[in-house]
Amino acid sequence: MSDLLIKSLGFKNSARIYLTLTTESVNYIGDKLQYFPSALDALGQTMSIATIMGGTLKKDETVTIRVEGDGPIGKIIVDADAYGHIKGYAQNPHVHLENNNQTLNVESTIGTKGTITVIKDLHLKEPFIGYSPILGSGLAKDFAYYFNISEQTPTAIMLGCTIDTDSRAISSGGLMIQLLPNTKDEIIDEIESIIKSLPPLSEMLASGYSLYDILHNIDKDALILEETPVEYKCNCSKDRFAKGILSLGSKEIKDIIDKDGFADTVCHFCSNKYHFDKSDLEALYNEALIKEENKSKS
Ligand code: ZN
């Protein structure tokens, strides 16, 4: 099954049920940047929740999730949009921690203290920014807490990654069940008991359940509203990095020209490299000078 996001409405139109599979996207970036298993698990889970949050957006809106714990992986940053595009990276992909029973220790990889930041660009004057603590018992609980507290929407989250010893994801996915306003108590009770009865998501996915099977197990009458293919997509370009260099200002660009005579930049999200030779840098230097002159005039 290819990467996918399913948006559905269940429990007599009382709850959103969103499910995603992100295995191929996780392996795409995992292979490219040679992630170690527990780091890939942490990134994969963040990519799955980002895909789901992307699914809650309208077209052209974007969401960025930053998971900043005190663990050795450092920052995890994932971007998603409403079209199923995701990209993400972890600061230190070469982290691997196991529990005593040889399962991956994602909690310690991320850390047990820290902050989750959700930044949504909704094309308003200011972006929406929500914060939530890392509680230390898994990203699914952290993000459920985020939705319940920061967005005041009762939400259950399941995230699951199964990574093999070659550091490839056998499966990676996520599930969100979110109550719509005015849901009756008996339906809330029903949803809670179904969530409790479900096996871990990683187990279901790794044993071959499709997203449709899982949805059917949650609510066989759920109505599928939309199915969106999910794809790892980085929109970096030399031009974007040129803007970054330009923002350093003429003095700093001049320093680079004098010191190195070139600049090599690497995209964190896809590891593409962009080389700026001396003439590229000189053009940017001149552009920066003009900009600064115009600024001082105005
Ligand atoms: Zn890139």
Residues whose N, C-alpha, C, O or C-beta is under 5 A from the ligand:
A	BS01	ZN	C234 C236 C267 F269 C270 N272
